[in-house]
Amino acid sequence: MNIQYPGYFLSFEGIDGAGKSTHIEAFGELLKQQYPNREVVMTREPGGTPLGEQLRKLLLDAPMNLETEALLMFAARREHIAQVIEPALQAGKIVISDRFTDASFAYQGGGRGLSLEKLSALEMWVQGRTGGVLLQPNLTILFDLPGAIAEARRSQVRAPDKFEQMDLNFFERVRQEYLRRAKADPKRFHLVDATQTREAIWEELKSLPLDI
């Protein structure tokens, strides 16, 4: 069960190269137009706070033990929730985050092989409240794309971070864990076929039924 707030929480997810970053800013602008009386907060993970941004640089570039990586991800998330996400939701704002906990399960769990039980324990510790209630997005928009297509797209962009340098098998494992999470929680996830044209995806996003 998820925590209920006056605000509304969305996350954008997908493997690197799936195209979520192409649409997230425009989607934020769309919601500002549709809900002029609600402030829209755009944020990202890892990051979102001064401390989180410092941890982001370490997480994306520095080699480290897998469990250290997961612990730092959730440390950045705890700060993000405390300083940005929870206060905004309590104030009735709309929060759009470029990645949230699903990314940890997909990348550290599916991709890198960390125990999902350990990740679930961290999730409950960082996002849980009395009675087993979790802070989760109201809606997670998952951009699904085969690893080979995403790899071709990534090769056309800036210098890759340590995750973007991983091989095709890694990203297929990441993708499959995302899909497993989506299947396990279909009410929260909206799956976008990211092989569509940019225009078709944008039309789909504009027509999403949001309960804001």
Secondary structure, DSSP 8 states (H G I E B T S, - for coil): -B---SSEEEEEEE-TTSSHHHHHHHHHHHHHHH-TTS-EEEEESS-SSHHHHHHHHHHHHS---HHHHHHHHHHHHHHHIIIIIHHHHHTT-EEEEE--HHHHIIIIIIIT---HHHHHHHHHHHHEETTTEE---SEEEEEE--HHHHHHHHTTSS---TTTTS-HHHHHHHHHHHHHHHHH-TTTEEEEETTS-HHHHHHHHHT-----
